[in-house]
Amino acid sequence: MARRILVINAPGLHLGFLGCYGNDWVATPNLDRLAAEGVVFDQHHVTRPSYDTVANGGLTLPPGVEWINMPSLLPPWNLPADLLAVYGEDEDHPVEPWPNPPIGLIAADNIAELERLHVAYAAAVTYWDARLGDMLAPLRQSGELDRLFICVTASAGLPLGEHGQIGPYRPWLYEEIVHVPLVLRLPAGREAGLRIGALTEPADLLPTFAEFLTESRQVESAPEGGISLWPLVRGEIALLRSYVCSTWQIGPARERSTCTLDWTMIVPVAPFPGEPVRSRQLFAKPEDRWEVNDVLQHHLDLAEELERQIRD
């Protein structure tokens, strides 16, 4: 029987709102179940964030791979009123959801609006998860799920006010944009429960798919530096690479970043017209997960080294 792969891409899926990545207040039972049955990659970073719903993710996929782009999770979130209200119904601290926030700037200290934003997005994620469940249910019932290789990921995360913006307004390469989910459910639930902390990137998917489809371990690399994930899954190696570099451009504004397991370095390249050039920023990981404290002035030599990685 021919091997088949189903890729499910969710543009704008924020990793911090998923149960399988540590969230304890947003309901994502279908993705969480898939993660429990599969392999979860904890350090998957996109190199070119995108919200485009291009067929096949813009990639040339081998026969046997089907790519599904689920609807983008960017606002506005047109959801039933009862679902929108679910996460705001706290007797002691009720919150009115904000289902149609504008893409743009928001004051990072505006707690009331951030809460409204987050409860509305939480409802959108739960709705997305329900649609994922609807997609998987017939596959489970027919037994087809155990014959498939399923990949769930996101081509970009989503800024939700963490650094003063909602949505893709400026190309600021913070955690909420570049760090995205990657869950692989292998046929028959092989390797269920495995978590991998090595740095991975989207280019790694093509050689991983090719190795699965050809049943050959000779497929080890791909264009753009992609490396098969199978040696990580099999426990043959612990790391694929020491860093992941990302770049993002919105209009004429552009930034670059490099992420290691210990640091994230953000380097502005070109500002938006009429705006000042942003300063370089350095964040310690994993302690400062959401990149609150810029420590660049305390590690200038390290910053220079990381910036060289970006230039190279």
Secondary structure, 3 states (H helix, E strand, C coil): CCCEEEEEECCCCCHHHCHHHCCCCCCCHHHHHHHHCCEEEEEEECCCCCCCCCHHHHCCCCCCEEEEECCCCCCCCCCCHHHHHHHHCCCCCCCCCCCCCCCEECCCCCHHHHHHHHHHHHHHHHHHHHHHHHHHHHHHHHCHHHHEEEEEECCCCCCECCCCEECCCCCCCCHHHHECCEEEECHHHCCCCEEEEEEECHHHHHHHHHHHHHCCCCCCECHHHCECCHHHHCCCCCCCCCCEEEEEEECCEEEEEEECCCEEEEEEEECCCCCCCCCCEEEECCCCCCCCCCCHHHCHHHHHHHHHHHHC
